[in-house]
């Protein structure tokens, strides 16, 4: 009887360890994916009238030409694939 309980306890313990390791790997993968997404997209600002064509600014403010409020524009950075 004691041997059976001991065997069951060992199987249960290994089951928990294996499950927790898989969860940890998934969380790490998700963290890396979120970091890549944050680095791939940054917020820039641009004049809505495009007085300076496609010129963008890193901070909010007003256009130096027409003094209109700059609007947010998401800018995609090109990354080479990681192999």
N, CA and C of each residue as an Amber inpcrd file, in Angstrom:
protein
   249
   0.8240000  -1.1950000   0.0000000   0.0000000   0.0000000   0.0000000
   0.8730000   1.2670000   0.0000000   1.8980000   1.2840000   0.8500000
   2.7900000   2.4400000   0.9090000   3.5420000   2.6150000  -0.4080000
   3.9220000   1.4890000  -1.0030000   4.6560000   1.5460000  -2.2720000
   3.7740000   2.1430000  -3.3690000   2.4950000   1.7980000  -3.3830000
   1.5580000   2.3300000  -4.3700000   1.3420000   3.8300000  -4.2040000
   1.2050000   4.2980000  -2.9670000   1.0370000   5.7270000  -2.6980000
   2.3010000   6.5030000  -3.0740000   3.4490000   5.9090000  -2.7620000
   4.7180000   6.5470000  -3.1060000   4.8560000   6.6810000  -4.6240000
   4.5320000   5.6300000  -5.3540000   4.5880000   5.6540000  -6.8170000
   3.6280000   6.6940000  -7.3790000   2.4120000   6.7560000  -6.8290000
   1.4220000   7.7340000  -7.2670000   1.9060000   9.1630000  -6.9960000
   2.5420000   9.3830000  -5.8480000   3.0690000  10.7110000  -5.5060000
   4.1780000  11.1310000  -6.4690000   5.0400000  10.1910000  -6.8350000
   6.1220000  10.4960000  -7.7720000   5.5560000  10.8380000  -9.1510000
   4.5890000  10.0670000  -9.6140000   3.9760000  10.3350000 -10.9240000
   3.2940000  11.6980000 -10.9150000   2.5860000  12.0010000  -9.8390000
   1.9030000  13.2940000  -9.7100000   2.9060000  14.4460000  -9.7290000
   4.0090000  14.2860000  -9.0010000   5.0450000  15.3220000  -8.9400000
   5.6710000  15.5640000 -10.3110000   6.0210000  14.4980000 -11.0230000
   6.5960000  14.6580000 -12.3610000   5.5850000  15.2800000 -13.3270000
   4.3240000  14.9310000 -13.1790000   3.2820000  15.5370000 -14.0160000
   3.2120000  17.0310000 -13.8270000   3.2860000  17.4890000 -12.5860000
   3.2590000  18.9320000 -12.3010000   4.5090000  19.6050000 -12.8600000
   5.6730000  18.9930000 -12.6840000   6.9190000  19.5800000 -13.1840000
   6.9020000  19.7210000 -14.7050000   6.4470000  18.7080000 -15.4000000
   6.4060000  18.7500000 -16.8620000   5.4330000  19.8210000 -17.3390000
   4.2680000  19.9050000 -16.6990000   3.2700000  20.9110000 -17.0860000
   3.7830000  22.3170000 -16.8310000   4.4290000  22.5380000 -15.6950000
   4.9130000  23.8800000 -15.3780000   6.0290000  24.3050000 -16.3160000
   6.8450000  23.3980000 -16.7840000   7.9190000  23.7350000 -17.7180000
   7.3460000  24.1820000 -19.0540000   6.3290000  23.5260000 -19.5370000
   5.7160000  23.9140000 -20.8060000   5.0920000  25.2920000 -20.7040000
   4.4470000  25.5940000 -19.5870000   3.8390000  26.9020000 -19.3960000
   4.9100000  27.9800000 -19.3830000   6.0240000  27.7250000 -18.7400000
   7.1120000  28.6890000 -18.6640000   7.6740000  28.9860000 -20.0530000
   7.8580000  27.9500000 -20.8600000   8.3730000  28.1570000 -22.2110000
   7.4070000  28.9990000 -23.0320000   6.1090000  28.7660000 -22.8850000
   5.1160000  29.5270000 -23.6430000   5.1500000  30.9890000 -23.2230000
   5.2670000  31.2540000 -21.9230000   5.3170000  32.6360000 -21.4460000
   6.5410000  33.3510000 -22.0000000   7.6880000  32.6730000 -22.0190000
   8.9050000  33.2750000 -22.5710000   8.7160000  33.5910000 -24.0530000
   8.1020000  32.6690000 -24.7890000   7.8520000  32.8850000 -26.2070000
   6.9340000  34.0880000 -26.4010000   5.8850000  34.1940000 -25.5750000
   4.9650000  35.3190000 -25.6690000   5.6690000  36.6390000 -25.3570000
   6.5640000  36.6400000 -24.3550000   7.2970000  37.8580000 -24.0140000
   8.1750000  38.3060000 -25.1770000   8.8570000  37.3720000 -25.8100000
   9.7190000  37.6940000 -26.9520000   8.8730000  38.2520000 -28.0840000
   7.7090000  37.6480000 -28.3430000   6.8280000  38.1120000 -29.4190000
   6.3440000  39.5340000 -29.1460000   5.9820000  39.8360000 -27.9000000
   5.5230000  41.1790000 -27.5460000   6.6540000  42.1800000 -27.7220000
   7.8760000  41.8290000 -27.3000000   9.0160000  42.7390000 -27.4530000
   9.2930000  43.0220000 -28.9260000   9.2340000  41.9940000 -29.7720000
   9.4560000  42.1930000 -31.2000000   8.4030000  43.1130000 -31.7820000
   7.1660000  42.9540000 -31.3540000   6.0790000  43.7960000 -31.8610000
   6.2780000  45.2490000 -31.4350000   6.7040000  45.4630000 -30.1810000
   6.9230000  46.8250000 -29.7060000   8.0610000  47.5000000 -30.4500000
   9.1060000  46.7370000 -30.7800000  10.2320000  47.3130000 -31.5090000
   9.9010000  47.5170000 -32.9860000   8.9570000  46.7610000 -33.5080000
   8.6360000  46.8480000 -34.9200000   7.7680000  48.0560000 -35.2310000
   7.0820000  48.5850000 -34.2280000   6.1800000  49.6950000 -34.4750000
   6.4400000  50.7890000 -33.4490000   6.6260000  52.0110000 -33.9180000
   6.7930000  53.1180000 -32.9890000   5.8770000  54.2480000 -33.4310000
   5.5200000  55.1020000 -32.5050000   4.6120000  56.1890000 -32.8090000
   5.4010000  57.4080000 -33.2600000   5.0130000  57.9430000 -34.3800000
   5.5990000  59.1760000 -34.8840000   4.4530000  60.1380000 -35.1830000
   4.7760000  61.3830000 -35.3280000   3.7820000  62.4250000 -35.5620000
   4.0630000  63.0990000 -36.8920000   2.9810000  63.5240000 -37.5490000
   3.1090000  64.1320000 -38.8700000   2.0420000  65.2100000 -39.0240000
   2.3490000  66.2240000 -39.7930000   1.3920000  67.2920000 -40.0780000
   0.2500000  66.7180000 -40.9210000  -1.0180000  66.9920000 -40.5690000
  -2.1350000  66.4860000 -41.3660000  -2.1900000  67.1050000 -42.7680000
  -1.5960000  68.2790000 -42.9380000  -1.5800000  68.9430000 -44.2460000
  -0.3540000  68.5240000 -45.0740000   0.5480000  67.7940000 -44.4530000
   1.7930000  67.3370000 -45.0970000   2.5640000  68.4890000 -45.7410000
   2.6960000  69.5520000 -44.9550000   3.4250000  70.7350000 -45.4140000
   4.8680000  70.3930000 -45.7890000   5.4470000  69.4830000 -45.0630000
   6.8320000  69.0920000 -45.3160000   6.8720000  67.6860000 -45.9220000
   5.8820000  67.3890000 -46.7380000   5.7270000  66.1040000 -47.4120000
   5.6000000  64.9780000 -46.3940000   6.5140000  64.0250000 -46.3580000
   6.4030000  62.8590000 -45.4730000   7.2550000  62.9860000 -44.2040000
   7.6940000  64.1850000 -43.8600000   8.5310000  64.3770000 -42.6820000
   7.7350000  64.0260000 -41.4230000   8.3860000  63.3030000 -40.5010000
   7.7440000  62.9210000 -39.2540000   8.5700000  63.4070000 -38.0720000
   7.9060000  63.4590000 -36.9120000   8.5370000  63.9050000 -35.6760000
   8.3150000  62.8490000 -34.6040000   9.2570000  62.7320000 -33.6750000
   9.1530000  61.7430000 -32.6070000   8.2870000  62.2210000 -31.4490000
   8.0540000  63.5220000 -31.3360000   7.2810000  64.0700000 -30.2200000
   6.0720000  64.8390000 -30.7420000   5.0470000  64.9230000 -29.8820000
   3.8700000  65.7160000 -30.2240000   4.2670000  67.1870000 -30.3080000
   3.4640000  67.9520000 -30.9970000   3.7360000  69.3750000 -31.1120000
   2.9270000  69.9630000 -32.2550000   3.4420000  71.0370000 -32.8190000
   2.7790000  71.6840000 -33.9440000   3.7260000  71.7360000 -35.1350000
   3.1310000  71.8040000 -36.2950000   3.9000000  71.8930000 -37.5290000
   4.6240000  73.2410000 -37.5650000   5.9240000  73.2530000 -37.8660000
   6.6500000  74.5220000 -37.9130000   6.2270000  75.4080000 -39.0850000
   5.5570000  74.8450000 -40.1070000   5.1520000  75.6140000 -41.2780000
   3.7580000  76.2110000 -41.0810000   2.7490000  75.3570000 -40.8300000
   1.3700000  75.8440000 -40.7380000   0.8550000  75.9320000 -39.3040000
   1.6290000  75.4610000 -38.3540000   1.3180000  75.4930000 -36.9260000
   0.0820000  74.6760000 -36.5430000  -0.2820000  73.6870000 -37.3630000
  -1.3630000  72.7750000 -37.0020000  -0.8100000  71.7100000 -36.0630000
  -1.6940000  71.1240000 -35.2510000  -1.2810000  70.0800000 -34.3250000
  -0.8830000  68.8280000 -35.1100000   0.2840000  68.2760000 -34.7590000
   0.7520000  67.0520000 -35.4080000  -0.1220000  65.8800000 -34.9800000
  -0.3650000  64.9430000 -35.8970000  -1.1810000  63.7560000 -35.6150000
  -0.3000000  62.5180000 -35.5720000  -0.7590000  61.5170000 -34.8030000
  -0.0150000  60.2620000 -34.6970000  -0.0540000  59.4930000 -36.0010000
   1.0650000  58.8490000 -36.2920000   1.1670000  57.9870000 -37.4560000
   2.0320000  56.8080000 -37.0580000   1.5240000  55.5770000 -37.2260000
   2.3210000  54.3840000 -36.8940000   3.2760000  54.1220000 -38.0360000
   4.5410000  53.9610000 -37.7120000   5.5650000  53.7410000 -38.7280000
   6.1460000  52.3510000 -38.5600000   6.0330000  51.5310000 -39.5900000
   6.5700000  50.1700000 -39.5520000   8.0420000  50.2030000 -39.9340000
   8.8690000  49.5920000 -39.1010000  10.2820000  49.4630000 -39.4180000
  10.4930000  48.1410000 -40.1300000  11.3710000  48.1190000 -41.0880000
  11.6720000  46.8970000 -41.8070000  12.7490000  46.1250000 -41.0560000
  12.4540000  44.8680000 -40.7250000  13.4210000  43.9970000 -40.0720000
  13.7490000  42.8480000 -40.9980000  14.9990000  42.4460000 -40.9750000
  15.3810000  41.2680000 -41.7170000  14.9490000  40.0580000 -40.8950000
  14.5110000  38.9780000 -41.5460000  14.0840000  37.7970000 -40.7930000
  15.2280000  37.1960000 -39.9930000  14.9000000  36.7700000 -38.7600000
  15.9010000  36.1410000 -37.8930000  15.8890000  34.6490000 -38.1570000
  17.0430000  34.0940000 -38.4960000  17.1240000  32.6440000 -38.7610000
  18.0140000  31.9950000 -37.7540000
